[in-house]
Amino acid sequence: MSSSHPPIPKDRMFYRFSLYGFLKNLRFFGPFILLIFTDNGLSYFQIGLLYSIRDLATNIMEIPAGVYADAFGRRRSMVMSFIGYIAAFIIFYAFGDFYIYALAMIFFAAGEALRSGTHKALILEYLKINDMKDLKVAYYGQTRAASQIGSAVNSLIAAGLVFYSGGYEYMFIASTIPYALDLLNLATYPEELDGELKQVGERAVWEQVKVTLEAFVGIFKDRQAMRAILNSSSFSAVFKTTKDYLQPILALLALSLPIFTSLADTEREAVIIGVVYFGVYLLTSYASRRAGDFSDRFAGISQAVNVTFLMGAGFLLLTGLTTWLNVALVSVILFLGFYLLYNLRKPINVGVISDQISHEVMASGLSVESQFTTLLVAILSPLMGVLADTLGVGAALAILGGGMVLFFGLVRIK
């Protein structure tokens, strides 16, 4: 069968764009982040607060970061982003205090805010200059594939680092190496990719804030649109709040399995966690590609979103109960089901929101969805931490899963 679009030109910039995504996803601490924090004496509540600080700071900085990119250039914005990331990694490595970690999270948030959407703009500018705008979906999809490979490879490298070092202490400082290489890659992008720089007046940031608030108010007036946004944002927020709790469950599984018994506990955890996360990223990549086929199995896209919301709640509730009962293998399988469902839902949710919101305000609608997700994560992360500290991880997951079932009546799409 012939391709529906011309072949993607694999020129020098294609590989540099791909290299960016691959290196960006080499965050070696990622598969072990919860274990690293608890190993340094933090409670689950403190970890939840750190996640809240990160997400709220990212939201607050996104508007001025966008203005900065327009005024001073996208390349400079990306370079400043990676400087923020590297500063955060160094602080995490050098210190072990909660309050210093909060500062590191603010640097990390600055990196996220400066990076968000900016690299996509660089790619689109390149396609416009080279008269390839009609290839944007396929081109971006192929360069993004490198980042998915990076996530899978990251899991194996991270496991190797823990295995050979015998601990987690080098994970943050090791992550500065691929990020420094990516910084050099970004700093030497062609100057023409900055596009036309805009003159920024002193009121530009406040004008953008006003536009954003007006979009919020407009969306609130449409009840069905709000249901669609809340359905998506609440599911995403619960997933982002709970996803790292797979790590302590995997640690329990590693110690319960009658394999690698000659290894130290940390080394056994590294092997199991690295292999499982490698499989997770391969499966979630496949799930994202099959989202369209999955949604076609339902009577309509709204039914697909409603059913998968309840399925996700069920997965999380059962994960919590089996964790509480110390059936670690079943807990991991159920948690992986929750991961896959989240990636199946993401494209479907965009479709539902587009059905409920006029295309003229689509960008605003998706922005409101993102903002709601962040606010809910900021609330749920400390709550999850308190529950995990007082009742245990299993009970905390079960309570959030049960809460999703109760919340369904408010977000069910008609």
Secondary structure, DSSP 8 states (H G I E B T S, - for coil): ---SS------HHHHHHHHHHHHHT--TTGGGHHHHHHHTT--HHHHHHHHHHHHHHHHHHHHHHHHHHHHH-HHHHHHHHHHHHHHHHHHHHH---HHHHHHHHHHHHHHHHHHTTHHHHHHHHHHHHTT-GGGHHHHHHHHHHHHHHHHHHHHHHHHHHHHHHSSSTTHHHHHHHHHHHHHHHHHTS-GGGG-S-----TTHHHHHHHHHHHHHHHHHT-HHHHHHHHHHHHHHHHHHHHGGGHHHHHHHHHHHSSSSTTS-HHHHHHHHHHHHHHHHHHHHHHHHHTHHHHHTTSSSHHHHHHHHHHHHHHHHHHHHHHHHTT-HHHHHHHHHHHHHHHHHHHHHHHHHHHHHS-GGGHHHHHHHHHHHHHHHHHHHHHHHHHHHHHH-HHHHHHHHHHHHHHHHHHH---
